[in-house]
Amino acid sequence: MRKDAQRNREKIIQAARRVFAAQGMHAPVEEIAKEAGVGVGTVYRRFPDRTELVEAVFRDQAQRYLDAAEEARKIDDPWAAFRAYLERLGAMQADDATVTDVLTLTLPADPTLETLRNRIHATQNRLIRAAKEQGTLRADFVPEDVVLLLIANGAIIRAVGRDVPESAPRFLALALDALRTPNPSPLPDPPPPADLVEALQRPAVITRG
């Protein structure tokens, strides 16, 4: 790829990252082109399929997600590690509307992204397991509950985050205390993982344009 073509590609990826973070991944290609300072035709020449652009952006997002999990794993106390991980994800959500999509969005096979996702799941599950074995995280907590927490936190951010930025951190702190309670009330059955992922993917169809 020529140097100017490579520069345009990187400009488009960076612009798409900013636009997706602000508007979600359904943002029009015209918005991405405008943010990148290129024509719409240039975007399609570099990324003939919109999915390719989404994948390029999400590979970077998935790496940030994995970094958060691996940094938390360095904390000796399992509960502190689990709490730090969720707080980091909450902060990432406040900056980027696409954080939860990293784990839930269905994309055509992308080996790099799929490898990152698998590492995220594995590292996150180690954090959960360690806190449960310590006896500080309620025993009926499951990985799917992380997704539910992120959905709820994201909804608060979308609703009032700009005007009342303290709201989401407060919600997450309340939720974490509920997860650590020594005598928790029984929870309803968790959502079946496949059903939860299917429900999250349904509105996340990638369309051209």
KEKE-3310 file (N, C-alpha, C; in steps of 0.2 Angstrom, whole numbers, plus 5000, padded with zeros to 4 digits):
npx = (5004:5003:5011:5003:4990:4991:4991:4979:4971:4974:4969:4956:4952:4955:4946:4934:4934:4933:4920:4912:4913:4907:4894:4890:4890:4883:4884:4883:4893:4896:4898:4910:4919:4919:4924:4937:4942:4941:4934:4919:4920:4933:4934:4926:4935:4946:4940:4930:4920:4909:4910:4924:4930:4924:4929:4943:4943:4938:4947:4957:4950:4946:4959:4961:4952:4956:4969:4964:4959:4970:4979:4971:4973:4985:4984:4985:4975:4960:4947:4949:4955:4945:4935:4942:4944:4930:4927:4936:4931:4919:4923:4929:4918:4911:4919:4918:4906:4905:4910:4904:4900:4912:4912:4900:4896:4893:4904:4911:4923:4937:4953:4962:4954:4946:4954:4959:4946:4944:4955:4951:4939:4944:4953:4945:4936:4945:4947:4934:4933:4943:4939:4927:4932:4939:4929:4923:4916:4899:4893:4884:4887:4889:4898:4890:4884:4892:4891:4877:4879:4886:4878:4868:4875:4879:4867:4864:4874:4871:4859:4860:4874:4881:4877:4876:4889:4893:4883:4884:4896:4892:4881:4888:4896:4887:4881:4893:4894:4883:4886:4895:4890:4888:4877:4868:4853:4844:4846:4837:4837:4851:4853:4852:4868:4869:4856:4857:4868:4862:4851:4858:4865:4855:4850:4862:4866:4876:4876:4878:4883)
npy = (4994:5011:5025:5036:5031:5022:5031:5038:5027:5024:5037:5036:5025:5030:5041:5034:5027:5038:5043:5031:5030:5041:5040:5027:5011:5012:5024:5035:5032:5044:5053:5048:5049:5063:5067:5061:5069:5066:5060:5051:5041:5038:5032:5020:5015:5011:5003:4992:4985:4988:4981:4978:4989:4991:4980:4983:4994:4988:4979:4986:4991:4979:4975:4985:4982:4969:4973:4980:4969:4961:4970:4971:4958:4958:4963:4959:4955:4946:4951:4965:4966:4961:4971:4982:4979:4980:4993:5000:4996:5002:5016:5016:5014:5026:5034:5029:5023:5010:5000:4988:4981:4975:4962:4956:4959:4951:4947:4944:4931:4935:4932:4939:4947:4938:4930:4939:4941:4929:4928:4939:4934:4922:4928:4937:4927:4921:4931:4932:4919:4918:4928:4923:4911:4916:4920:4932:4937:4934:4918:4914:4922:4925:4924:4931:4940:4951:4957:4961:4970:4980:4984:4990:5000:5007:5011:5021:5030:5034:5040:5050:5053:5064:5076:5073:5066:5059:5049:5036:5030:5029:5021:5009:5007:5004:4992:4984:4983:4976:4964:4959:4957:4948:4940:4937:4939:4926:4925:4927:4914:4915:4923:4912:4910:4909:4914:4927:4933:4932:4940:4952:4954:4956:4969:4974:4974:4975:4987:4993:5010)
npz = (5000:4996:5003:5005:5004:5015:5025:5024:5027:5041:5046:5043:5051:5064:5064:5063:5075:5084:5080:5082:5096:5100:5094:5093:5084:5073:5066:5052:5037:5031:5041:5047:5036:5036:5048:5046:5036:5023:5007:5005:4996:4997:5009:5006:4997:5004:5013:5008:5012:5025:5037:5038:5042:5055:5061:5061:5070:5082:5085:5091:5102:5109:5113:5123:5132:5136:5141:5153:5160:5162:5169:5181:5186:5191:5204:5221:5230:5228:5228:5227:5215:5206:5208:5204:5190:5185:5188:5180:5168:5168:5168:5155:5148:5150:5142:5129:5119:5113:5121:5127:5116:5111:5117:5113:5100:5084:5072:5055:5053:5061:5064:5073:5081:5087:5094:5104:5110:5116:5125:5133:5139:5146:5155:5162:5168:5176:5186:5191:5196:5206:5215:5220:5225:5236:5244:5244:5233:5228:5227:5217:5206:5189:5173:5163:5171:5171:5159:5160:5170:5163:5153:5160:5166:5155:5150:5160:5158:5145:5147:5157:5159:5153:5159:5172:5178:5189:5191:5185:5191:5204:5203:5200:5211:5221:5215:5216:5230:5233:5227:5235:5247:5263:5266:5254:5246:5237:5220:5204:5191:5181:5164:5150:5142:5128:5124:5129:5122:5109:5110:5112:5100:5091:5088:5083:5069:5056:5044:5027:5023)
capx = (5000:5007:5011:4997:4985:4991:4989:4971:4968:4974:4965:4949:4951:4955:4940:4929:4935:4930:4913:4908:4913:4902:4887:4888:4893:4878:4885:4884:4899:4897:4901:4917:4923:4919:4929:4943:4944:4942:4928:4915:4923:4940:4932:4924:4941:4950:4936:4924:4914:4909:4912:4931:4931:4922:4934:4949:4942:4936:4953:4960:4945:4947:4965:4961:4948:4961:4973:4961:4958:4977:4981:4968:4975:4991:4982:4985:4968:4955:4941:4951:4956:4938:4932:4946:4942:4924:4928:4940:4927:4914:4927:4930:4911:4910:4923:4917:4899:4905:4914:4900:4900:4918:4911:4894:4895:4895:4908:4914:4929:4943:4957:4965:4949:4943:4960:4958:4940:4945:4959:4947:4935:4948:4956:4939:4934:4950:4946:4928:4934:4947:4935:4923:4936:4941:4923:4921:4911:4893:4894:4880:4888:4892:4901:4885:4882:4897:4887:4871:4881:4889:4872:4864:4879:4879:4861:4864:4879:4868:4853:4862:4881:4884:4875:4877:4894:4893:4878:4886:4901:4888:4878:4893:4898:4881:4881:4898:4893:4878:4889:4900:4886:4889:4871:4864:4846:4844:4845:4834:4842:4855:4851:4857:4873:4867:4851:4859:4872:4858:4847:4862:4867:4849:4850:4868:4867:4880:4874:4883:4881)
capy = (5000:5017:5029:5041:5026:5020:5037:5038:5021:5026:5042:5033:5021:5034:5044:5029:5026:5043:5043:5026:5031:5046:5039:5020:5009:5013:5030:5035:5033:5051:5056:5045:5053:5070:5067:5059:5074:5063:5059:5045:5036:5036:5027:5014:5012:5008:4998:4991:4982:4992:4977:4978:4995:4990:4975:4987:4998:4984:4975:4990:4991:4973:4975:4989:4978:4964:4976:4981:4963:4959:4974:4969:4952:4960:4965:4953:4954:4945:4956:4972:4965:4961:4978:4987:4978:4983:5000:5002:4995:5008:5022:5015:5015:5034:5038:5025:5020:5003:4995:4981:4978:4971:4955:4954:4960:4946:4949:4938:4928:4939:4929:4943:4949:4932:4928:4944:4940:4922:4930:4943:4929:4918:4932:4939:4922:4920:4936:4930:4913:4920:4932:4918:4906:4920:4921:4939:4938:4930:4912:4913:4927:4921:4929:4935:4946:4957:4960:4964:4976:4985:4986:4995:5006:5010:5015:5027:5035:5037:5044:5056:5054:5070:5081:5071:5061:5055:5044:5029:5027:5028:5014:5003:5006:5001:4986:4980:4981:4971:4958:4957:4956:4942:4936:4939:4936:4922:4928:4923:4911:4919:4922:4907:4913:4910:4918:4934:4935:4933:4946:4958:4955:4957:4976:4976:4972:4980:4989:4998:5016)
capz = (5000:4995:5010:5006:5005:5022:5030:5024:5031:5048:5047:5043:5057:5070:5064:5065:5083:5088:5079:5085:5103:5102:5091:5092:5078:5067:5063:5045:5034:5029:5047:5048:5031:5038:5054:5044:5032:5016:5004:5006:4991:4999:5014:5003:4993:5009:5017:5003:5017:5032:5043:5039:5046:5062:5064:5063:5076:5087:5087:5096:5108:5112:5116:5129:5136:5138:5145:5159:5164:5164:5174:5187:5188:5195:5211:5225:5233:5223:5228:5225:5208:5203:5209:5200:5183:5184:5188:5174:5162:5169:5166:5148:5145:5150:5136:5123:5119:5110:5125:5128:5109:5110:5119:5111:5093:5079:5066:5051:5056:5061:5069:5078:5086:5090:5099:5109:5114:5120:5130:5138:5143:5150:5160:5166:5172:5182:5191:5195:5200:5212:5220:5223:5230:5242:5248:5244:5228:5229:5224:5211:5201:5183:5168:5160:5175:5169:5153:5162:5173:5158:5149:5165:5167:5149:5150:5164:5155:5139:5149:5161:5160:5151:5164:5179:5177:5195:5192:5184:5196:5210:5202:5200:5218:5224:5212:5218:5237:5233:5225:5240:5253:5266:5266:5249:5244:5231:5213:5199:5187:5176:5158:5147:5139:5121:5123:5130:5116:5103:5111:5111:5093:5086:5085:5081:5063:5052:5037:5023:5022)
cpx = (5004:5006:5005:4991:4985:4989:4982:4968:4968:4970:4958:4948:4951:4949:4934:4929:4931:4922:4909:4908:4908:4895:4885:4890:4888:4879:4886:4891:4901:4900:4908:4921:4924:4924:4936:4946:4945:4935:4925:4918:4929:4939:4930:4930:4945:4947:4930:4918:4915:4912:4920:4933:4929:4927:4940:4948:4941:4943:4957:4956:4946:4954:4965:4957:4952:4966:4970:4960:4965:4980:4978:4971:4982:4990:4982:4979:4963:4949:4943:4952:4950:4935:4936:4945:4935:4924:4931:4935:4921:4917:4927:4923:4909:4913:4921:4910:4899:4909:4910:4900:4906:4916:4905:4893:4897:4898:4910:4920:4935:4948:4960:4960:4946:4948:4959:4952:4941:4949:4955:4943:4938:4951:4951:4937:4939:4949:4940:4929:4938:4944:4930:4926:4938:4935:4920:4916:4905:4894:4890:4881:4891:4894:4896:4883:4886:4893:4881:4873:4883:4883:4869:4869:4879:4873:4861:4869:4875:4862:4856:4870:4884:4883:4876:4882:4895:4889:4881:4891:4897:4884:4882:4895:4893:4880:4887:4897:4888:4881:4893:4896:4887:4883:4866:4858:4847:4843:4841:4839:4845:4852:4855:4861:4871:4862:4853:4863:4867:4854:4851:4864:4861:4849:4857:4870:4871:4878:4878:4879:4880)
cpy = (5006:5021:5033:5037:5024:5025:5038:5033:5022:5032:5040:5029:5025:5038:5040:5028:5031:5044:5037:5027:5036:5044:5032:5018:5009:5020:5030:5035:5040:5055:5054:5049:5060:5071:5065:5065:5071:5062:5052:5039:5034:5031:5020:5011:5008:5002:4997:4988:4985:4988:4977:4984:4994:4985:4979:4991:4994:4980:4979:4991:4985:4972:4980:4985:4972:4967:4978:4975:4960:4963:4973:4963:4953:4962:4959:4951:4952:4949:4963:4971:4965:4968:4983:4986:4981:4990:5003:5001:5001:5014:5022:5017:5023:5037:5035:5021:5012:4998:4988:4978:4973:4963:4952:4955:4954:4949:4943:4937:4933:4936:4933:4945:4943:4929:4932:4943:4934:4924:4934:4938:4925:4922:4935:4933:4920:4925:4934:4924:4914:4923:4927:4913:4910:4921:4928:4941:4932:4924:4911:4918:4923:4927:4934:4941:4952:4960:4964:4971:4982:4988:4991:5001:5010:5014:5021:5032:5038:5042:5051:5058:5061:5076:5079:5065:5057:5049:5037:5026:5025:5021:5008:5002:5002:4994:4981:4978:4976:4964:4955:4956:4949:4937:4938:4935:4932:4926:4924:4919:4915:4918:4916:4911:4914:4914:4926:4937:4936:4939:4952:4959:4957:4964:4978:4974:4977:4981:4994:5004:5020)
cpz = (5000:5002:5011:5007:5012:5027:5030:5027:5038:5050:5048:5050:5064:5070:5066:5072:5086:5087:5082:5093:5105:5100:5091:5085:5072:5064:5056:5043:5033:5035:5048:5043:5033:5043:5051:5039:5025:5014:5006:5002:4993:5005:5011:4999:4998:5013:5013:5007:5023:5038:5044:5043:5054:5065:5066:5069:5082:5090:5092:5103:5112:5116:5123:5134:5140:5143:5152:5163:5166:5169:5181:5190:5192:5202:5215:5228:5228:5222:5225:5217:5204:5202:5204:5192:5181:5184:5182:5168:5162:5166:5158:5145:5145:5144:5129:5123:5116:5115:5126:5121:5108:5112:5115:5103:5088:5073:5062:5054:5055:5066:5075:5084:5090:5096:5105:5113:5118:5126:5136:5142:5148:5156:5165:5171:5177:5188:5195:5199:5207:5217:5224:5227:5236:5246:5248:5238:5229:5225:5217:5206:5195:5178:5165:5164:5173:5164:5155:5166:5168:5154:5154:5166:5161:5148:5154:5161:5149:5142:5153:5162:5158:5156:5171:5179:5183:5196:5191:5189:5202:5209:5203:5207:5222:5222:5215:5226:5237:5231:5230:5247:5256:5266:5260:5248:5238:5225:5209:5195:5182:5169:5154:5142:5131:5120:5124:5124:5110:5104:5110:5104:5089:5084:5083:5074:5059:5045:5033:5023:5029)
residu = (MET:ARG:LYS:ASP:ALA:GLN:ARG:ASN:ARG:GLU:LYS:ILE:ILE:GLN:ALA:ALA:ARG:ARG:VAL:PHE:ALA:ALA:GLN:GLY:MET:HIS:ALA:PRO:VAL:GLU:GLU:ILE:ALA:LYS:GLU:ALA:GLY:VAL:GLY:VAL:GLY:THR:VAL:TYR:ARG:ARG:PHE:PRO:ASP:ARG:THR:GLU:LEU:VAL:GLU:ALA:VAL:PHE:ARG:ASP:GLN:ALA:GLN:ARG:TYR:LEU:ASP:ALA:ALA:GLU:GLU:ALA:ARG:LYS:ILE:ASP:ASP:PRO:TRP:ALA:ALA:PHE:ARG:ALA:TYR:LEU:GLU:ARG:LEU:GLY:ALA:MET:GLN:ALA:ASP:ASP:ALA:THR:VAL:THR:ASP:VAL:LEU:THR:LEU:THR:LEU:PRO:ALA:ASP:PRO:THR:LEU:GLU:THR:LEU:ARG:ASN:ARG:ILE:HIS:ALA:THR:GLN:ASN:ARG:LEU:ILE:ARG:ALA:ALA:LYS:GLU:GLN:GLY:THR:LEU:ARG:ALA:ASP:PHE:VAL:PRO:GLU:ASP:VAL:VAL:LEU:LEU:LEU:ILE:ALA:ASN:GLY:ALA:ILE:ILE:ARG:ALA:VAL:GLY:ARG:ASP:VAL:PRO:GLU:SER:ALA:PRO:ARG:PHE:LEU:ALA:LEU:ALA:LEU:ASP:ALA:LEU:ARG:THR:PRO:ASN:PRO:SER:PRO:LEU:PRO:ASP:PRO:PRO:PRO:PRO:ALA:ASP:LEU:VAL:GLU:ALA:LEU:GLN:ARG:PRO:ALA:VAL:ILE:THR:ARG:GLY)
# end
